[in-house]
Amino acid sequence: MFSGIIEATGRVASLERRPGGDAVLSVDVGFDPATLVSGESIATNGVCLTVRTIGPTGFEADLSGETLSRTTLGSLAAGDTLNLERSLRVGDRISGHFVFGHVD
């Protein structure tokens, strides 16, 4: 769950399209990537993505064809700025409103 408050910005390192319509998004984050955990959720331009792998400058996430077609993530290019928000933890101050971030 998210509060809708952008915590950091990042940059698109790459958007690798795969056969079948899916893609892998590589993101350089605007915070210490050592704090990332594989499997955690990060709202990326408002879309909930799951961290698949962690690298020295950020993370990679899988994007389904559905996500690419229904969000602006499908039009991203290397170097584009991204709004990032990590998911809420129990006890975190909300400072906004609840946002689920999933594409239905």
Protein Blocks (a to p, Z undefined) as FASTA:
>chain_A
ZZhiafbdcddfbdcddehhiacdddddfbdfklpcehiacdeehiacddfbdcfklccd
dddfklmmmmmklmgcehiacdddddddehiafklacdehiaZZ
